[in-house]
């Protein structure tokens, strides 16, 4: 665990990007975990991924306009 902490201290931006990516991949799956129908679950998970991609694009667009 100490080794991991040292790497995070050494590369904070890369660590933040890595942790954010893990969250963005796992969040939609976690949100649909209560749905039993496979088709509906895949549809909603895809919708959540689309929404996250739109938020990410808007964030980049906003940063680019400033």
C-alpha positions as CSV (number, residue, x, y, z in Angstrom):
1,X,0.0,0.0,0.0
2,X,2.9,2.3,0.8
3,X,4.3,1.7,-2.7
4,X,1.0,2.7,-4.3
5,X,0.9,5.9,-2.2
6,X,4.4,6.8,-3.4
7,X,3.4,6.3,-7.0
8,X,0.3,8.5,-6.5
9,X,2.5,11.2,-4.9
10,X,5.0,10.9,-7.8
11,X,2.3,11.0,-10.6
12,X,-0.8,12.8,-9.2
13,X,-2.3,13.8,-12.6
14,X,-2.0,10.3,-14.1
15,X,-3.4,8.8,-10.9
16,X,-6.4,11.1,-11.0
17,X,-7.0,10.3,-14.6
18,X,-6.8,6.6,-13.9
19,X,-9.1,6.8,-10.9
20,X,-11.6,8.9,-12.9
21,X,-11.6,6.4,-15.7
22,X,-12.3,3.5,-13.3
23,X,-15.2,5.4,-11.8
24,X,-16.6,6.3,-15.2
25,X,-16.5,2.7,-16.4
26,X,-17.9,1.2,-13.2
27,X,-20.6,3.8,-12.4
28,X,-23.1,2.8,-15.1
29,X,-22.7,-0.9,-14.3
30,X,-23.3,-0.1,-10.6
31,X,-26.4,2.0,-11.4
32,X,-28.1,-0.8,-13.4
33,X,-27.2,-3.6,-11.0
34,X,-30.8,-3.9,-9.7
35,X,-32.3,-4.5,-13.1
36,X,-32.8,-8.2,-13.9
37,X,-33.9,-8.0,-17.6
38,X,-30.6,-8.3,-19.6
39,X,-31.9,-6.2,-22.6
40,X,-33.2,-3.4,-20.4
41,X,-30.0,-3.5,-18.3
42,X,-27.8,-3.2,-21.5
43,X,-30.0,-0.4,-22.8
44,X,-29.8,1.7,-19.6
45,X,-26.1,1.1,-19.1
46,X,-25.6,2.3,-22.7
47,X,-27.7,5.4,-21.9
48,X,-25.6,6.1,-18.8
49,X,-22.4,5.8,-20.9
50,X,-23.8,8.2,-23.5
51,X,-24.7,10.7,-20.8
52,X,-21.2,10.5,-19.3
53,X,-19.7,11.0,-22.8
54,X,-21.9,14.1,-23.3
55,X,-20.9,15.6,-20.0
56,X,-17.2,15.0,-20.8
57,X,-17.6,16.6,-24.2
58,X,-19.4,19.6,-22.8
59,X,-16.7,20.0,-20.1
60,X,-14.0,20.0,-22.9
61,X,-16.0,22.5,-24.9
62,X,-16.4,24.8,-21.9
63,X,-12.7,24.6,-21.2
64,X,-11.9,25.4,-24.8
65,X,-14.1,28.5,-24.9
66,X,-12.3,30.1,-21.9
